[in-house]
């Protein structure tokens, strides 16, 4: 499934974005402070918002994790 998403959003869903998400939410300090479950929930919400954002705007690119406000706004827009 990940390969298909990268094909669909080629040049806009990059490995750099995925690496930054992983480094942010997988960082031991983040996990220790927030817990494993919270880290998984946050990265999942962030990636879902990025995918909705890519779907909404055909020219938008994402360089790293979105702010909590951006995530909330995008997910609310899509009823997620």
C-alpha positions in Angstrom: 0.0 0.0 0.0 2.8 2.5 0.8 4.3 2.1 -2.7 0.9 3.0 -4.3 0.6 6.1 -2.2 4.0 7.2 -3.2 3.2 6.6 -6.9 0.0 8.6 -6.6 1.6 11.5 -4.8 5.0 11.2 -6.5 7.3 14.1 -5.6 4.8 15.4 -2.9 4.8 12.5 -0.5 8.5 12.0 0.0 10.7 9.8 2.1 12.0 12.9 3.7 8.6 13.7 5.1 8.2 10.1 6.4 11.7 10.2 7.9 10.9 13.5 9.7 7.6 12.1 11.0 9.5 9.1 12.3 12.2 11.2 13.9 9.6 13.4 15.6 7.2 10.9 16.9 9.6 8.0 17.3 12.2 10.0 19.2 12.8 8.3 22.5 12.3 11.6 24.4 8.9 12.1 22.7 7.9 8.5 23.4 9.1 8.7 27.0 7.3 12.0 27.6 4.0 11.0 25.9 3.9 7.2 25.8 3.9 4.8 23.0 0.2 4.8 22.4 0.1 8.6 22.2 3.1 8.7 19.8 1.4 6.2 17.5 -1.9 8.1 17.6 -0.2 11.4 16.8 1.9 10.2 13.9 -1.2 8.4 12.5 -3.3 11.6 12.8 -0.5 13.6 11.2 0.0 11.3 8.3 -3.8 11.1 7.7 -3.9 14.9 7.6 -1.0 15.0 5.2 -2.8 12.5 2.9 -6.0 14.5 3.0 -4.0 17.7 2.4 -2.4 16.2 -0.7 -5.8 15.1 -2.0 -7.2 18.6 -1.4 -4.5 20.6 -3.0 -2.8 19.1 -6.1 0.3 21.4 -5.8 0.9 21.4 -2.0 3.9 19.7 -0.6 4.7 18.8 3.0 8.2 19.1 4.4 7.6 17.8 7.9 5.0 17.1 10.6 2.0 19.5 10.6 1.1 21.6 13.6 -1.6 20.3 15.9 -3.9 23.1 14.6 -3.3 22.1 11.0 -4.0 18.5 11.7 -7.2 19.3 13.6 -8.5 21.6 10.8 -7.8 19.1 8.0 -9.2 16.1 9.8 -12.4 18.1 10.9 -12.8 19.2 7.3 -12.9 15.6 6.2 -15.0 14.3 9.2 -12.1 12.2 10.5 
